[in-house]
Amino acid sequence: MAPILRTVLAVLVVSVSAAAAAADEIAATAARLRERALAIDHAYELARALALEVGPRLAGSDGDRRAVAWAERALAQAGLAAVRREAVAVPRWERGEAAARLAGPAAPLVVAALGGSVGTPEAGLEAEVVRFPSLAALAAVPPIPAAALALADADLLAARLETAAASGEGVRVWLRLTSRLLPDAESANLLAEVRGRERPEEIVLLGAHLDSWDLGPGALDDAAGVGIVVAAARLLAELPRHVLAVEADHGCAAVYQLSAAVPAARLPVVEAIAELLAPLGVGRGGGEVEGGSDLGPLREAGVPILALDQDSTRYFDVHHTADDTADKLDPHSLRQVVAAYAVAAWTAAEME
């Protein structure tokens, strides 16, 4: 399946100090950031507004364009500097209609096309089900129409396959998808800055993806991340003064550990950040860090990556579904996440 590119909202915490700030000064500022973040619901309000006012925002769609305009206003209203758009071409995919049923005895199946899937012939197609032992094995076949099953129907299909295997028979499914790829569309990344005192060439990057899938309003994926990043940047912009990348793309649950992929010489900075995050209940994780899918190019270029790992216990219950709605947002945990992002960004910018 073709990848679906995503539009990104990024805040650049620019210009760290020429001399490392004193440890006690950093600790005192971090304490103020934690206290302030835990007392306000800015991230929750932003995430809820993006989900409810803009709604679904598939890359290249009308919703995506509304989201770009919304984010541009939100960044400016947060008091950030140099708010600007960066034009980007994105693939345009249309989900279309989806229908499926088990054959003999017939049973309808609830399905949704997987993102980027090709369509079937107009009349649909029927074939015997083949079970692949792994995703890697599936990826080695040519692109085919692909859909996700509702959990209950996946259990039904698995039961049919087991019964059929015992009798030596096959299971057939009819599937119709009208999904299609359209010509690329123009969208935009949104950039803004929290300007520091010196060294404008050094950047701490906070990012989240602005678009969402089309089945729901994308409250957890990733309106929550947008709210976290903007709220954290707003806190930093309120400070009298003010190299690393971190992305918010895991819903609104609390941060439980800090992980990092940085050169050995920079580990003292990570340990300092971890110490300042400890009052928020954040532990120290390991060095295996992906850092979010949108940070891939930076990670490959050797940019140090932090991961503020969030509890994903319930995240995938609604991931990429119509149930990813604003009522799933938790203002209490969002406050903690914003505090963690603000403290991490501040400490990284201020330490040498």
RAPELIN-V517781 format. One record per helix or strand. SS is the DSSP state (2 for helix, 1 for strand). FROM is the first residue (numbers start at 1). LEN is the number of residues. Records with the same first field share a line. If there is no record, write none. Layout:
SS: FROM-LEN + FROM-LEN
This chain:
1: 8-7 + 81-14 + 98-5 + 107-3 + 111-3 + 125-4 + 147-3 + 172-6 + 180-16 + 203-7 + 244-4 + 255-7 + 283-2 + 304-7
2: 23-15 + 42-13 + 62-16 + 135-5 + 151-17 + 219-20 + 264-17 + 293-8 + 315-4 + 326-3 + 331-20
